[in-house]
């Protein structure tokens, strides 16, 4: 038998739970890898991040909108055209997906 202590936390303080609870309200249904891949290619910021992940990040002159990704550049990778941060896929502010996976 296990003893558990339940602690209440706001959904907004638990990013995964907050994101998952919002996904059910999307009109597009489940988000697939091919949808993330297409949005990554078409959204300018994410396509630049993808280019830098696949090639090399510049040493200086980083745009402000790229700074959250630049700070995590050593943790980012690419799998089948999708940007991964650890084991999570990120498609920030994608107008076609209406998913906000922003990392700050």
C-alpha positions as CSV (number, residue, x, y, z in Angstrom):
1,X,0.0,0.0,0.0
2,X,1.3,3.5,-0.9
3,X,0.7,6.8,0.9
4,X,0.2,9.8,-1.4
5,X,0.1,13.4,-0.6
6,X,-2.0,15.4,-3.0
7,X,-1.0,19.0,-3.6
8,X,-3.2,21.4,-5.6
9,X,-1.4,23.4,-8.3
10,X,-2.9,25.7,-10.9
11,X,-3.0,24.3,-14.4
12,X,-1.0,27.2,-15.7
13,X,1.9,26.3,-13.4
14,X,2.0,22.8,-14.9
15,X,2.8,23.4,-18.6
16,X,2.1,19.9,-19.8
17,X,-1.3,19.6,-18.1
18,X,-2.3,23.1,-19.2
19,X,-1.3,22.4,-22.8
20,X,-3.1,19.0,-22.9
21,X,-6.2,20.5,-21.4
22,X,-6.3,23.1,-24.2
23,X,-5.8,20.6,-27.0
24,X,-9.3,19.2,-26.6
25,X,-10.7,22.5,-27.7
26,X,-8.8,22.6,-31.0
27,X,-10.9,22.2,-34.1
28,X,-8.1,20.4,-36.0
29,X,-8.2,17.3,-33.8
30,X,-5.0,15.5,-32.7
31,X,-1.7,17.1,-33.7
32,X,0.4,14.8,-35.8
33,X,4.1,14.8,-36.6
34,X,3.4,15.7,-40.2
35,X,1.4,18.7,-39.1
36,X,4.2,19.9,-36.8
37,X,6.8,19.3,-39.6
38,X,4.7,21.4,-42.1
39,X,4.2,24.2,-39.6
40,X,7.9,24.2,-38.8
41,X,8.7,24.6,-42.4
42,X,6.2,27.4,-43.0
43,X,6.5,29.5,-39.9
44,X,9.6,31.8,-40.3
45,X,11.0,31.7,-36.8
46,X,10.7,27.9,-36.5
47,X,12.2,27.4,-40.0
48,X,15.2,29.4,-38.9
49,X,15.5,27.5,-35.7
50,X,15.4,24.3,-37.7
51,X,18.0,25.5,-40.1
52,X,20.3,26.4,-37.1
53,X,19.7,23.1,-35.4
54,X,20.6,21.2,-38.6
55,X,23.6,23.3,-39.5
56,X,25.1,25.7,-36.9
57,X,24.0,28.5,-34.7
58,X,25.6,31.9,-35.3
59,X,28.0,33.1,-32.6
60,X,26.4,36.5,-32.3
61,X,23.7,38.8,-33.7
62,X,20.8,36.6,-32.5
63,X,17.3,38.0,-33.1
64,X,15.3,38.5,-29.9
65,X,12.6,36.1,-31.1
66,X,15.3,33.3,-31.4
67,X,16.8,33.9,-28.0
68,X,14.7,31.3,-26.1
69,X,15.9,28.7,-28.6
70,X,19.5,30.0,-28.7
71,X,19.7,29.6,-24.9
72,X,18.7,25.9,-25.3
73,X,20.6,25.3,-28.6
74,X,22.6,22.4,-27.0
75,X,19.4,20.7,-25.9
76,X,17.6,21.0,-29.3
77,X,17.6,18.3,-32.0
78,X,15.6,17.5,-35.1
79,X,13.7,14.3,-35.9
80,X,11.9,14.0,-39.3
81,X,11.6,17.8,-39.7
82,X,10.3,18.4,-36.2
83,X,12.3,20.4,-33.6
84,X,12.8,18.5,-30.3
85,X,13.7,19.8,-26.9
86,X,14.6,16.7,-25.1
87,X,11.8,14.3,-26.1
88,X,9.2,17.1,-26.7
89,X,8.2,18.6,-30.0
90,X,8.0,22.4,-30.3
91,X,6.1,24.4,-32.8
92,X,5.9,27.9,-31.4
93,X,3.0,30.2,-32.4
94,X,2.1,28.2,-35.5
95,X,-0.8,29.9,-37.2
96,X,-1.7,26.7,-39.0
97,X,-1.8,24.6,-35.8
98,X,-3.1,27.1,-33.3
99,X,-0.8,25.5,-30.7
100,X,1.4,27.6,-28.5
101,X,4.3,25.5,-27.4
102,X,6.4,28.4,-26.4
103,X,9.5,27.9,-24.4
104,X,10.7,30.8,-22.3
